[in-house]
């Protein structure tokens, strides 16, 4: 997918943004892809083993991973992350 909405038009490779598992921080404060404003969930919803897309990073994206570009969704208030 990677259509980029951050304004600079750049699409990143996973290795360049430190895309990594973040299972250790799951919970209400988790800064994981599933809570990121750039994450696009799969059309089937967040089912186990289903991966979504990212507006900034190439390839399929696991909702429980994170990267250096993480930003909170706009529909989350500051107390949720």
C-alpha positions in Angstrom: 0.0 0.0 0.0 2.4 2.7 1.2 0.8 5.8 -0.1 2.4 8.3 2.3 0.5 11.0 4.1 3.3 12.6 6.1 3.9 15.3 3.5 7.4 14.4 2.3 6.3 11.7 -0.2 9.0 9.2 1.0 8.2 5.5 1.5 10.6 3.7 3.9 11.9 0.2 4.0 11.3 -1.6 7.3 15.0 -1.9 8.1 15.4 1.9 7.8 12.8 2.7 10.4 13.7 0.0 12.9 10.5 -2.0 12.4 10.4 -4.5 15.3 8.2 -6.6 17.6 6.9 -4.7 20.5 4.9 -7.4 22.3 6.5 -6.4 25.6 4.5 -3.1 25.7 1.0 -4.2 24.7 -1.7 -2.5 26.7 -3.3 0.9 26.9 0.1 2.6 26.6 1.4 0.5 23.7 3.0 2.4 20.9 2.4 -0.3 18.3 1.4 -0.2 14.7 -2.2 -1.0 15.4 -2.5 2.3 17.3 -0.5 4.3 14.8 -2.2 6.9 12.6 -0.3 5.5 9.5 -1.5 1.9 10.0 -4.2 0.6 7.7 -5.7 -2.6 9.1 -6.5 -5.5 6.8 -10.0 -5.5 5.3 -10.9 -8.5 7.5 -10.1 -6.6 10.7 -7.3 -7.3 13.2 -7.6 -11.1 13.1 -4.6 -13.2 14.4 -1.9 -13.7 11.7 -3.5 -11.0 9.4 -1.3 -8.1 8.6 -2.2 -4.6 7.5 -0.4 -1.9 5.6 1.3 1.4 6.4 1.1 4.7 4.7 4.9 5.2 5.2 6.5 1.7 5.3 6.7 -0.9 2.5 5.3 -4.3 2.9 2.8 -6.0 5.2 2.7 -4.6 8.7 2.0 -6.6 11.9 -0.3 -4.6 14.3 1.8 -5.6 17.3 5.1 -4.3 15.9 6.4 -0.7 16.0 8.9 1.6 14.3 10.6 4.9 14.6 7.8 6.7 12.7 5.0 5.7 15.2 2.5 8.5 15.8 -0.8 8.2 17.7 -4.0 8.0 15.8 -6.0 11.2 15.8 -9.0 9.5 17.3 -7.0 8.6 20.5 -6.7 11.2 23.2 -3.4 11.7 24.9 -4.4 9.6 27.9 -4.8 6.5 25.7 -1.1 6.3 24.6 
